[in-house]
């Protein structure tokens, strides 16, 4: 997935009201307000003074002329900020059969209704195979070593998705929770059970019911975000601190 226009560097002043960020453009020194396309806690990715990358736009229909796309991390690493990006990346990868665990499927349908008033991110079909219901979760929390963790805050909606995937397995289909790590400094994945014990419990129940859990990294630079290599999944959640 490529960004529509070249990104420009800036320094983050503050993120507020979840969807807004004040920043100073490096090239001109101008202070601007950027759209922050991320409703999560963004733990570790919203420090004042952090170097970030904004995508300018000249769309008269948009109130804000910049969108926050990337955060620059130490040692040349990157983190993607936009939580809409993972679905675009995964769709491109599914259509290119670039996700080994799902490469057998040729038909990819996004946003199909299922469960209790929900829409699954992708429904995959192939003659002779059970349908595969795929939910995608954006991951950008890293606290220790090279562990990517999910979630970064309580997500009742995420637990609901796990229960709905379990029902699809019970009906004879395949169900997959795909975690996409939208940062380049992680090499493995686990649950942040200390941040949301209810989600960790729902994950355990879903795995016991036959829901698959897979994880992929991403390739990120200033031009876009693409699918990366599979990452190992440790089903044991990070324990709460005593």
TORKOL-4160 file (C-alpha; in steps of 0.2 Angstrom, whole numbers, padded with zeros to 4 digits, m for minus):
242
<pt num="1" X="0000" Y="0000" Z="0000"/>
<pt num="2" X="0008" Y="0016" Z="m0006"/>
<pt num="3" X="0004" Y="0033" Z="0001"/>
<pt num="4" X="m0004" Y="0045" Z="m0011"/>
<pt num="5" X="0007" Y="0060" Z="m0009"/>
<pt num="6" X="0025" Y="0061" Z="m0002"/>
<pt num="7" X="0026" Y="0062" Z="0017"/>
<pt num="8" X="0034" Y="0077" Z="0025"/>
<pt num="9" X="0044" Y="0077" Z="0042"/>
<pt num="10" X="0038" Y="0085" Z="0058"/>
<pt num="11" X="0040" Y="0086" Z="0076"/>
<pt num="12" X="0026" Y="0081" Z="0087"/>
<pt num="13" X="0020" Y="0093" Z="0100"/>
<pt num="14" X="0005" Y="0084" Z="0107"/>
<pt num="15" X="m0009" Y="0072" Z="0103"/>
<pt num="16" X="m0026" Y="0076" Z="0110"/>
<pt num="17" X="m0045" Y="0072" Z="0108"/>
<pt num="18" X="m0038" Y="0055" Z="0101"/>
<pt num="19" X="m0040" Y="0061" Z="0083"/>
<pt num="20" X="m0029" Y="0077" Z="0083"/>
<pt num="21" X="m0011" Y="0081" Z="0084"/>
<pt num="22" X="m0001" Y="0097" Z="0084"/>
<pt num="23" X="0015" Y="0096" Z="0075"/>
<pt num="24" X="0029" Y="0108" Z="0068"/>
<pt num="25" X="0034" Y="0105" Z="0050"/>
<pt num="26" X="0053" Y="0103" Z="0050"/>
<pt num="27" X="0056" Y="0112" Z="0033"/>
<pt num="28" X="0046" Y="0128" Z="0037"/>
<pt num="29" X="0044" Y="0128" Z="0056"/>
<pt num="30" X="0025" Y="0130" Z="0053"/>
<pt num="31" X="0014" Y="0123" Z="0067"/>
<pt num="32" X="0000" Y="0113" Z="0060"/>
<pt num="33" X="m0015" Y="0102" Z="0066"/>
<pt num="34" X="m0015" Y="0085" Z="0058"/>
<pt num="35" X="m0028" Y="0071" Z="0058"/>
<pt num="36" X="m0022" Y="0056" Z="0069"/>
<pt num="37" X="m0031" Y="0041" Z="0062"/>
<pt num="38" X="m0030" Y="0031" Z="0077"/>
<pt num="39" X="m0042" Y="0029" Z="0092"/>
<pt num="40" X="m0031" Y="0018" Z="0102"/>
<pt num="41" X="m0019" Y="0023" Z="0117"/>
<pt num="42" X="m0004" Y="0024" Z="0105"/>
<pt num="43" X="0007" Y="0019" Z="0120"/>
<pt num="44" X="0025" Y="0024" Z="0116"/>
<pt num="45" X="0021" Y="0032" Z="0100"/>
<pt num="46" X="0015" Y="0049" Z="0105"/>
<pt num="47" X="0029" Y="0056" Z="0115"/>
<pt num="48" X="0032" Y="0075" Z="0113"/>
<pt num="49" X="0046" Y="0079" Z="0102"/>
<pt num="50" X="0045" Y="0063" Z="0092"/>
<pt num="51" X="0049" Y="0064" Z="0074"/>
<pt num="52" X="0034" Y="0060" Z="0064"/>
<pt num="53" X="0029" Y="0060" Z="0045"/>
<pt num="54" X="0013" Y="0068" Z="0039"/>
<pt num="55" X="0004" Y="0066" Z="0022"/>
<pt num="56" X="m0002" Y="0083" Z="0015"/>
<pt num="57" X="m0018" Y="0084" Z="0005"/>
<pt num="58" X="m0026" Y="0098" Z="m0005"/>
<pt num="59" X="m0044" Y="0091" Z="m0004"/>
<pt num="60" X="m0056" Y="0105" Z="m0001"/>
<pt num="61" X="m0068" Y="0093" Z="0007"/>
<pt num="62" X="m0056" Y="0090" Z="0022"/>
<pt num="63" X="m0054" Y="0102" Z="0036"/>
<pt num="64" X="m0036" Y="0096" Z="0040"/>
<pt num="65" X="m0023" Y="0097" Z="0027"/>
<pt num="66" X="m0011" Y="0084" Z="0035"/>
<pt num="67" X="m0013" Y="0066" Z="0041"/>
<pt num="68" X="m0001" Y="0058" Z="0053"/>
<pt num="69" X="0005" Y="0042" Z="0044"/>
<pt num="70" X="0022" Y="0037" Z="0052"/>
<pt num="71" X="0032" Y="0038" Z="0068"/>
<pt num="72" X="0051" Y="0037" Z="0067"/>
<pt num="73" X="0058" Y="0025" Z="0079"/>
<pt num="74" X="0077" Y="0023" Z="0085"/>
<pt num="75" X="0089" Y="0013" Z="0074"/>
<pt num="76" X="0080" Y="0017" Z="0058"/>
<pt num="77" X="0064" Y="0008" Z="0062"/>
<pt num="78" X="0046" Y="0014" Z="0059"/>
<pt num="79" X="0029" Y="0013" Z="0066"/>
<pt num="80" X="0013" Y="0015" Z="0056"/>
<pt num="81" X="0000" Y="0026" Z="0064"/>
<pt num="82" X="m0016" Y="0024" Z="0053"/>
<pt num="83" X="m0027" Y="0009" Z="0059"/>
<pt num="84" X="m0035" Y="0008" Z="0042"/>
<pt num="85" X="m0019" Y="0003" Z="0034"/>
<pt num="86" X="m0018" Y="m0015" Z="0040"/>
<pt num="87" X="m0034" Y="m0020" Z="0031"/>
<pt num="88" X="m0028" Y="m0012" Z="0014"/>
<pt num="89" X="m0011" Y="m0021" Z="0017"/>
<pt num="90" X="m0019" Y="m0038" Z="0020"/>
<pt num="91" X="m0031" Y="m0036" Z="0006"/>
<pt num="92" X="m0017" Y="m0033" Z="m0006"/>
<pt num="93" X="m0007" Y="m0048" Z="0001"/>
<pt num="94" X="m0022" Y="m0060" Z="0001"/>
<pt num="95" X="m0026" Y="m0055" Z="m0018"/>
<pt num="96" X="m0007" Y="m0058" Z="m0022"/>
<pt num="97" X="m0008" Y="m0074" Z="m0011"/>
<pt num="98" X="0007" Y="m0068" Z="m0001"/>
<pt num="99" X="0001" Y="m0074" Z="0016"/>
<pt num="100" X="0007" Y="m0092" Z="0016"/>
<pt num="101" X="m0007" Y="m0098" Z="0028"/>
<pt num="102" X="m0020" Y="m0092" Z="0017"/>
<pt num="103" X="m0012" Y="m0093" Z="0000"/>
<pt num="104" X="m0024" Y="m0107" Z="m0006"/>
<pt num="105" X="m0039" Y="m0095" Z="m0007"/>
<pt num="106" X="m0042" Y="m0086" Z="m0024"/>
<pt num="107" X="m0058" Y="m0077" Z="m0019"/>
<pt num="108" X="m0057" Y="m0062" Z="m0007"/>
<pt num="109" X="m0072" Y="m0053" Z="m0001"/>
<pt num="110" X="m0071" Y="m0039" Z="0011"/>
<pt num="111" X="m0084" Y="m0033" Z="0024"/>
<pt num="112" X="m0096" Y="m0048" Z="0024"/>
<pt num="113" X="m0109" Y="m0048" Z="0037"/>
<pt num="114" X="m0108" Y="m0061" Z="0050"/>
<pt num="115" X="m0111" Y="m0064" Z="0069"/>
<pt num="116" X="m0122" Y="m0052" Z="0079"/>
<pt num="117" X="m0122" Y="m0036" Z="0068"/>
<pt num="118" X="m0104" Y="m0037" Z="0063"/>
<pt num="119" X="m0094" Y="m0038" Z="0047"/>
<pt num="120" X="m0079" Y="m0049" Z="0045"/>
<pt num="121" X="m0064" Y="m0040" Z="0037"/>
<pt num="122" X="m0062" Y="m0054" Z="0024"/>
<pt num="123" X="m0071" Y="m0070" Z="0018"/>
<pt num="124" X="m0060" Y="m0081" Z="0008"/>
<pt num="125" X="m0067" Y="m0095" Z="m0003"/>
<pt num="126" X="m0060" Y="m0108" Z="m0014"/>
<pt num="127" X="m0068" Y="m0123" Z="m0022"/>
<pt num="128" X="m0065" Y="m0139" Z="m0012"/>
<pt num="129" X="m0060" Y="m0129" Z="0004"/>
<pt num="130" X="m0070" Y="m0123" Z="0019"/>
<pt num="131" X="m0073" Y="m0104" Z="0019"/>
<pt num="132" X="m0061" Y="m0094" Z="0029"/>
<pt num="133" X="m0067" Y="m0080" Z="0040"/>
<pt num="134" X="m0052" Y="m0068" Z="0043"/>
<pt num="135" X="m0052" Y="m0054" Z="0056"/>
<pt num="136" X="m0037" Y="m0042" Z="0055"/>
<pt num="137" X="m0030" Y="m0033" Z="0070"/>
<pt num="138" X="m0018" Y="m0018" Z="0070"/>
<pt num="139" X="m0003" Y="m0021" Z="0082"/>
<pt num="140" X="0009" Y="m0007" Z="0086"/>
<pt num="141" X="0013" Y="m0009" Z="0105"/>
<pt num="142" X="0031" Y="m0014" Z="0110"/>
<pt num="143" X="0036" Y="m0013" Z="0128"/>
<pt num="144" X="0050" Y="m0025" Z="0131"/>
<pt num="145" X="0063" Y="m0034" Z="0120"/>
<pt num="146" X="0057" Y="m0037" Z="0102"/>
<pt num="147" X="0039" Y="m0042" Z="0108"/>
<pt num="148" X="0024" Y="m0035" Z="0098"/>
<pt num="149" X="0009" Y="m0035" Z="0109"/>
<pt num="150" X="m0010" Y="m0033" Z="0107"/>
<pt num="151" X="m0021" Y="m0025" Z="0113"/>
<pt num="152" X="m0014" Y="m0008" Z="0119"/>
<pt num="153" X="m0030" Y="m0005" Z="0129"/>
<pt num="154" X="m0046" Y="m0013" Z="0133"/>
<pt num="155" X="m0056" Y="m0019" Z="0118"/>
<pt num="156" X="m0073" Y="m0027" Z="0121"/>
<pt num="157" X="m0076" Y="m0026" Z="0102"/>
<pt num="158" X="m0060" Y="m0037" Z="0100"/>
<pt num="159" X="m0066" Y="m0050" Z="0112"/>
<pt num="160" X="m0083" Y="m0050" Z="0103"/>
<pt num="161" X="m0074" Y="m0054" Z="0086"/>
<pt num="162" X="m0066" Y="m0069" Z="0094"/>
<pt num="163" X="m0082" Y="m0076" Z="0100"/>
<pt num="164" X="m0090" Y="m0074" Z="0083"/>
<pt num="165" X="m0075" Y="m0082" Z="0074"/>
<pt num="166" X="m0078" Y="m0097" Z="0086"/>
<pt num="167" X="m0095" Y="m0099" Z="0080"/>
<pt num="168" X="m0089" Y="m0100" Z="0062"/>
<pt num="169" X="m0078" Y="m0114" Z="0067"/>
<pt num="170" X="m0093" Y="m0123" Z="0075"/>
<pt num="171" X="m0102" Y="m0121" Z="0059"/>
<pt num="172" X="m0089" Y="m0130" Z="0049"/>
<pt num="173" X="m0079" Y="m0116" Z="0042"/>
<pt num="174" X="m0061" Y="m0110" Z="0045"/>
<pt num="175" X="m0058" Y="m0094" Z="0056"/>
<pt num="176" X="m0042" Y="m0084" Z="0057"/>
<pt num="177" X="m0037" Y="m0070" Z="0068"/>
<pt num="178" X="m0023" Y="m0061" Z="0059"/>
<pt num="179" X="m0012" Y="m0049" Z="0069"/>
<pt num="180" X="m0003" Y="m0036" Z="0058"/>
<pt num="181" X="0012" Y="m0028" Z="0067"/>
<pt num="182" X="0013" Y="m0011" Z="0060"/>
<pt num="183" X="0031" Y="m0007" Z="0066"/>
<pt num="184" X="0048" Y="m0014" Z="0061"/>
<pt num="185" X="0057" Y="m0017" Z="0077"/>
<pt num="186" X="0047" Y="m0033" Z="0083"/>
<pt num="187" X="0051" Y="m0051" Z="0079"/>
<pt num="188" X="0038" Y="m0060" Z="0089"/>
<pt num="189" X="0020" Y="m0058" Z="0095"/>
<pt num="190" X="0011" Y="m0061" Z="0111"/>
<pt num="191" X="m0005" Y="m0055" Z="0120"/>
<pt num="192" X="m0005" Y="m0040" Z="0132"/>
<pt num="193" X="m0015" Y="m0049" Z="0145"/>
<pt num="194" X="m0010" Y="m0037" Z="0159"/>
<pt num="195" X="m0019" Y="m0023" Z="0149"/>
<pt num="196" X="m0035" Y="m0033" Z="0145"/>
<pt num="197" X="m0037" Y="m0049" Z="0154"/>
<pt num="198" X="m0054" Y="m0051" Z="0147"/>
<pt num="199" X="m0047" Y="m0051" Z="0129"/>
<pt num="200" X="m0034" Y="m0064" Z="0134"/>
<pt num="201" X="m0047" Y="m0075" Z="0141"/>
<pt num="202" X="m0058" Y="m0073" Z="0125"/>
<pt num="203" X="m0042" Y="m0078" Z="0115"/>
<pt num="204" X="m0039" Y="m0093" Z="0125"/>
<pt num="205" X="m0057" Y="m0099" Z="0122"/>
<pt num="206" X="m0056" Y="m0095" Z="0104"/>
<pt num="207" X="m0040" Y="m0105" Z="0101"/>
<pt num="208" X="m0048" Y="m0120" Z="0111"/>
<pt num="209" X="m0063" Y="m0119" Z="0099"/>
<pt num="210" X="m0052" Y="m0120" Z="0084"/>
<pt num="211" X="m0049" Y="m0102" Z="0079"/>
<pt num="212" X="m0032" Y="m0100" Z="0071"/>
<pt num="213" X="m0020" Y="m0085" Z="0076"/>
<pt num="214" X="m0007" Y="m0079" Z="0064"/>
<pt num="215" X="0004" Y="m0064" Z="0064"/>
<pt num="216" X="0014" Y="m0055" Z="0051"/>
<pt num="217" X="0026" Y="m0041" Z="0051"/>
<pt num="218" X="0026" Y="m0026" Z="0039"/>
<pt num="219" X="0039" Y="m0018" Z="0028"/>
<pt num="220" X="0038" Y="0001" Z="0031"/>
<pt num="221" X="0046" Y="0016" Z="0023"/>
<pt num="222" X="0041" Y="0034" Z="0018"/>
<pt num="223" X="0033" Y="0028" Z="0002"/>
<pt num="224" X="0021" Y="0015" Z="0010"/>
<pt num="225" X="0017" Y="m0001" Z="0020"/>
<pt num="226" X="0018" Y="m0019" Z="0014"/>
<pt num="227" X="0016" Y="m0036" Z="0021"/>
<pt num="228" X="0031" Y="m0043" Z="0030"/>
<pt num="229" X="0037" Y="m0060" Z="0036"/>
<pt num="230" X="0026" Y="m0072" Z="0047"/>
<pt num="231" X="0031" Y="m0069" Z="0065"/>
<pt num="232" X="0029" Y="m0082" Z="0079"/>
<pt num="233" X="0014" Y="m0081" Z="0090"/>
<pt num="234" X="0016" Y="m0085" Z="0109"/>
<pt num="235" X="m0001" Y="m0089" Z="0115"/>
<pt num="236" X="0004" Y="m0086" Z="0133"/>
<pt num="237" X="m0002" Y="m0068" Z="0138"/>
<pt num="238" X="0010" Y="m0056" Z="0147"/>
<pt num="239" X="0005" Y="m0057" Z="0165"/>
<pt num="240" X="0000" Y="m0043" Z="0175"/>
<pt num="241" X="0013" Y="m0036" Z="0187"/>
<pt num="242" X="0012" Y="m0040" Z="0205"/>
